[in-house]
Amino acid sequence: MQNRELTGLKNIGEKIAGRLQEIGVTCEEDLRHTGPVEAHRKIRQRYPDETLPLCYYLYSFEGALTDRHWDRIGEQRKNELRSQIG
């Protein structure tokens, strides 16, 4: 498996890559190790007053790891992810 830079992954632009780097996620391998739910949780803790739709982080991270645009993630998987963020 290739260990791509964050901006080389689907759904990850400069702003999201910067947020990931702030929580110690610097590459694809780091994101896989952290997982979409924990990465989402850590960013939300760092920016508690920011209100963004789940697609902006949680679904984007899942899509980045599965090489899909975030809106192509099935509803069942979205439900699983949402249930884990608590």
C-alpha atoms as a printed R data frame, in Angstrom:
   type eleno elety resid chain resno       x      y      z
1  ATOM     1    CA   MET     A     1   0.000  0.000  0.000
2  ATOM     2    CA   GLN     A     2   1.225  3.433 -0.940
3  ATOM     3    CA   ASN     A     3   1.459  5.970  1.886
4  ATOM     4    CA   ARG     A     4   0.098  9.070  0.178
5  ATOM     5    CA   GLU     A     5   0.140 12.613  1.428
6  ATOM     6    CA   LEU     A     6  -3.179 13.794  2.810
7  ATOM     7    CA   THR     A     7  -3.995 16.080 -0.111
8  ATOM     8    CA   GLY     A     8  -3.481 13.126 -2.441
9  ATOM     9    CA   LEU     A     9  -6.547 11.449 -0.923
10 ATOM    10    CA   LYS     A    10 -10.111 11.985 -2.106
11 ATOM    11    CA   ASN     A    11 -12.046 14.615 -0.149
12 ATOM    12    CA   ILE     A    12  -8.944 16.070  1.537
13 ATOM    13    CA   GLY     A    13  -8.075 19.617  0.565
14 ATOM    14    CA   GLU     A    14  -5.607 21.995  2.130
15 ATOM    15    CA   LYS     A    15  -7.882 23.101  5.005
16 ATOM    16    CA   ILE     A    16  -8.825 19.586  6.085
17 ATOM    17    CA   ALA     A    17  -5.217 18.420  5.677
18 ATOM    18    CA   GLY     A    18  -4.140 21.278  7.951
19 ATOM    19    CA   ARG     A    19  -6.682 20.293 10.582
20 ATOM    20    CA   LEU     A    20  -5.524 16.678 10.421
21 ATOM    21    CA   GLN     A    21  -1.904 17.730 10.814
22 ATOM    22    CA   GLU     A    22  -2.846 19.713 13.919
23 ATOM    23    CA   ILE     A    23  -3.981 16.460 15.560
24 ATOM    24    CA   GLY     A    24  -0.878 14.533 14.450
25 ATOM    25    CA   VAL     A    25  -2.256 12.922 11.285
26 ATOM    26    CA   THR     A    26   0.246 13.706  8.539
27 ATOM    27    CA   CYS     A    27  -0.270 11.003  5.911
28 ATOM    28    CA   GLU     A    28  -2.593  8.241  4.736
29 ATOM    29    CA   GLU     A    29  -1.074  5.693  7.115
30 ATOM    30    CA   ASP     A    30  -1.699  8.001 10.083
31 ATOM    31    CA   LEU     A    31  -5.322  8.483  9.028
32 ATOM    32    CA   ARG     A    32  -5.805  4.719  8.671
33 ATOM    33    CA   HIS     A    33  -4.312  4.165 12.118
34 ATOM    34    CA   THR     A    34  -6.407  6.913 13.711
35 ATOM    35    CA   GLY     A    35  -9.573  6.080 11.794
36 ATOM    36    CA   PRO     A    36 -12.279  8.430 10.569
37 ATOM    37    CA   VAL     A    37 -14.243  8.488 13.839
38 ATOM    38    CA   GLU     A    38 -11.307  9.307 16.105
39 ATOM    39    CA   ALA     A    39  -9.916 11.899 13.667
40 ATOM    40    CA   HIS     A    40 -13.352 13.530 13.553
41 ATOM    41    CA   ARG     A    41 -13.600 13.446 17.348
42 ATOM    42    CA   LYS     A    42 -10.175 15.017 17.855
43 ATOM    43    CA   ILE     A    43 -10.849 17.840 15.420
44 ATOM    44    CA   ARG     A    44 -14.238 18.534 16.990
45 ATOM    45    CA   GLN     A    45 -12.549 18.699 20.428
46 ATOM    46    CA   ARG     A    46  -9.970 21.128 19.089
47 ATOM    47    CA   TYR     A    47 -12.657 23.328 17.490
48 ATOM    48    CA   PRO     A    48 -15.724 22.939 19.739
49 ATOM    49    CA   ASP     A    49 -17.466 26.080 18.491
50 ATOM    50    CA   GLU     A    50 -17.218 25.180 14.825
51 ATOM    51    CA   THR     A    51 -20.427 23.754 13.412
52 ATOM    52    CA   LEU     A    52 -19.954 21.778 10.245
53 ATOM    53    CA   PRO     A    53 -21.985 18.993  8.681
54 ATOM    54    CA   LEU     A    54 -20.715 15.475  9.330
55 ATOM    55    CA   CYS     A    55 -19.735 15.159  5.684
56 ATOM    56    CA   TYR     A    56 -17.033 17.760  6.131
57 ATOM    57    CA   TYR     A    57 -14.882 15.578  8.374
58 ATOM    58    CA   LEU     A    58 -16.340 12.197  9.274
59 ATOM    59    CA   TYR     A    59 -17.565 11.170  5.828
60 ATOM    60    CA   SER     A    60 -14.639 12.846  4.092
61 ATOM    61    CA   PHE     A    61 -12.191 10.768  6.119
62 ATOM    62    CA   GLU     A    62 -14.081  7.546  5.408
63 ATOM    63    CA   GLY     A    63 -14.159  8.380  1.715
64 ATOM    64    CA   ALA     A    64 -10.468  9.239  1.724
65 ATOM    65    CA   LEU     A    65  -9.650  5.819  3.138
66 ATOM    66    CA   THR     A    66 -11.924  3.972  0.707
67 ATOM    67    CA   ASP     A    67 -11.112  6.137 -2.337
68 ATOM    68    CA   ARG     A    68 -14.682  7.387 -2.711
69 ATOM    69    CA   HIS     A    69 -16.268 10.803 -2.709
70 ATOM    70    CA   TRP     A    70 -17.973 11.287  0.656
71 ATOM    71    CA   ASP     A    71 -21.448 11.296 -0.890
72 ATOM    72    CA   ARG     A    72 -20.844  7.817 -2.373
73 ATOM    73    CA   ILE     A    73 -20.613  6.199  1.055
74 ATOM    74    CA   GLY     A    74 -23.692  4.079  1.626
75 ATOM    75    CA   GLU     A    75 -26.291  5.000  4.215
76 ATOM    76    CA   GLN     A    76 -25.542  1.870  6.244
77 ATOM    77    CA   ARG     A    77 -21.882  2.866  6.613
78 ATOM    78    CA   LYS     A    78 -22.826  6.470  7.387
79 ATOM    79    CA   ASN     A    79 -25.136  5.206 10.137
80 ATOM    80    CA   GLU     A    80 -22.338  3.022 11.546
81 ATOM    81    CA   LEU     A    81 -19.957  5.978 11.608
82 ATOM    82    CA   ARG     A    82 -22.517  8.302 13.204
83 ATOM    83    CA   SER     A    83 -23.276  5.754 15.900
84 ATOM    84    CA   GLN     A    84 -19.597  5.674 16.866
85 ATOM    85    CA   ILE     A    85 -19.166  9.398 17.395
86 ATOM    86    CA   GLY     A    86 -21.592  9.528 20.291
